[in-house]
Amino acid sequence: MSFDKILPDSFTESSESDPNEDESTLYECRQCGTKFESKPEQCSVCESEEIATYTFKPDPKEEAPNPEESDNQ
């Protein structure tokens, strides 16, 4: 069974990124779990070339708090 059937939409592997969306991406070695900010050719810890890519999308149901509203209380 593929991961896209198991994982929710907010936690799926990204094939293309839309520059208009507020996404964050995590790269992680599948062998040792080391995390990276950009995708390496291989893990600097265990030298594995199996690097997973996870893209996190904001939940459209959650709205960012308005800082002006919290100041008025």
N, C-alpha and C positions, 0 to 999 in steps of 0.2 A: 504494500500500500504506500502511495507517495505521501510526502509530508504535507502537500497542499490540501489533502483530504483531512488530515489530522489537525493541523495548526489553524488558528483563527486568522481572518484576513489581516489583522494588525501585526501578525508575526509570520511573514512568509518571505521566501527568497525572492529577491528583486531581479528582474531581467532588464528593465528599463526604469529610469527614474524621471519623474516629472519635476522640472525645476520649480513649478508653481506650488508643489506640495511641501509641507513642512515634515520632512522625513529625517530619521537618523539611521545610520547603518553601523552594524557591528560585524567585525570579521573575527572569527574564532577558529583556532586549530582544532580539528576533529580528534586528534590524537592526545594532546596534552591539555587542551582547554585555554591556552594562552590567547588573550584578546588583543586585537590590533585596531588602530584608528583608520589605517588604510590597508588595502589588500596586498599582502606580501606574496612573493613568488613561492616562498617556503617559510615555515615556522623558524624563527630565530632560536627557539629553545630546543626542539626535538628534530628539526630539519624535515618535518613532514610537508608534503605538498598539498595535503588535503585541508583546505581552508574553507570553512563555511561562511556564507554571507547572509546576514539577517537584516532586513529592513523593517524598521518600526514606523508605522504610520499613526498619526494622532487619531484618537477616537472622536468621530464627528459629534457624538452625543455630549462629550465634555467640552464646555466652553471655558476659555481662559478667564480667570477672574479679572474684573475691572478694578485697577488700583484706586481709581477715584472714588468708587463706592465704599471701599473699606476705610478710606480716610474720613468719610463723612459720619462715621458711627461714633 
